[in-house]
Amino acid sequence: DMGVPLNLHANGDGAIDAFLRAHEKAAAGDLGKDRNVTMIHSQFVRKDQLDKYVQYKIRPSFYTLHTYYFAEAHIANRGPAQAMYISPMRDAIDKGLVPTNHTDFVVAPLDQMFMMWSAVNRLSRGGEVIGAECKRGQELGDEAGHRHGDVTLPGGREHDPEVLVVEIDPKARIEAA
């Protein structure tokens, strides 16, 4: 309650359960107070946990690049149901949350446009759509335009952010990195 933003890290649903229990204990009496809490990764958050994020005013920071880089490993290790719900941007937005998206530079190249592409398209390296119902849509381009103005490309060309996102070829970007 010191007014300091709190950025926590929990990747798996069990770790998120542990955080939620700690939050319920620490914030007893006023669970819905806005404490400016961001849960970094939240990759394997469950729907019931997202409901608590709404109730407790916790902001998820997803890592949608996992849908491209690690989808096959997540399907093998966590099962298709959890893998298809990884970083559920659409559900978070539909519940009224304002999720962020990030990448870890030591795990994947820093490429913000590719990160946005992964949130919109959710394609694995093998070309499989990973959780189509979790895709971000047109509002990604709309928000980028409203928040940051027009996107200017090298040579001074302006481009619609949504079109720019959709036109990304992940294999070409990976090879160039």
N, C-alpha and C positions, 0 to 999 in steps of 0.2 A: 504493500500500500504506500510505497514511497514515491510513486509516480514515475518510476524508472521503467522504460520498456524492457520486457523480458523476452529473450529469444532462446527457445529451448529446442533440443534435437531429439526426435523420436521417429524411428523409421518403421518398425513393425507394430502390428496391432496390439501386441502384449506390452510393448514399451509405451504406447499411447494410453493403454489402460492404466499403467502404473502412474503416468503423469496425471491423468484425470483424477485418480484417487488422491494423489498428493494435492492437487488443486482443490478438490472438495474439502480436504482437511484444512488446508491453509486459508481458504477463502470462506470457510463456514460462516453462515449468517448473511452473506451477500455474494452468492455464486455468480450472479449476473452483472456485477460491477465491471465496467470496462477498465481493464488493467493493462491494455496495450501488450497483450501476449501473442507472440508468433510461435507456432510449432513448425520448426524447420523439418523438412521432408514430408512428414505425414503421408508417405507413399502408400502404406498399407492400411490407411484409416478405413474403418468400417462405417456403414451408413448410420448405425446407432451412435458411433463416436462423433460423426459430423453433426448430429443433432445436439450433442453436448457442446460442441464447438460453438454452435449458434447460441445456445442457452448461456454459456459462459463467456461469450464474446472473445473466442480464441480464433486467431487468423491462421489458416494453414498456408505454408509455403511449400508448394509441390515441386517435384523434380521430374517433369514430363519427358525429359530426354531418356529416362529409363525405358520408356515404351519403345524407343528405337534401339538403344545400345544393349539392353539386358532383358528384353521381353522373353526370349527363349529360355534363358536361365531362370527367370521368375516363374514361368509356366512349369518348368521341370522341378523346381525346388519348392514352390509355394502352391502350385496347382492352378488350373485355368481360372477358376472363379476369382481368386485373389489377384492373379496377374492381370486379368481383364479390368479390374476395378482400381488399378494402381493410379495414384495421383488423379482422383476424380474431380477435375475442374468443373465440369458441367453441373454435377450434383451440388458442389459447394456454392456455385453461383446461384443455382436455382433455390437454394436454401437461404439466400440472402447474405452469404459470406462474400468477402472480397479477397480471394486467394491471390498469393503472389506465386511466381515461378522462378526457379533458380537453377544454377548448375554449379558443380564443384570442379574447379579448375584442375585438380589433380586426377579427376576421374574421367572427365570429358572436356573437349576443347571449349574454350569460352567463345561462344558464337550465339549472340542474342537472337538473331533472326532464325537460326536453326532451332533454338529453344522454343520460340513462338510457333514455328512450323510443327514441332512435335506436339504442342498443345492442341493445335487445330487438326492435324492429320492422324496422329497416334499410330503411325506405321512402324512395324518392326523392321529390322535389317532384312528379314525374309519377305517383306512386303505384306504381312498380315496386319489387319487393323486390330489394335489392342484396345478393346473397350470402346466401341463406337459411341455408346451412350455417354461417355465421359468427355467427348471432344468439346473444345471451345469453338465457337462459331464466329459469325460475322461481327459480333460485338468486340472481338479482339482487335480487328482493324479499326472499327469505329472508335474504340477507346484510345488506341494508339494515336489516331488522328486528332481527337479532341484534347488529349493530354499533352501531346508533343508537337502538334502542328503537322504540316506536311513532312513527309519523309523525303529527304534530298539524297539522291544517289551521286556517286562520283560523276563529274562532268556537269553537275548542276541540274540533272534531270529530276523531276518530281515524280513520285509514284504512290499509288494508293497502297497503304500498308497491308490490307487484306490480300490484294493481288500479289504483292511482293512475297508474302508468307507462303501462299499457295504455289508459287513458281519455284520454290527452292528444291533443288535436286540433292538429297542428302549424300548420295555416294560421291558426287562431284565435290561437295563441301568437305567431306572427310578426306578425300584424296588431296585436296588443296591445303589442308591444315598441317 
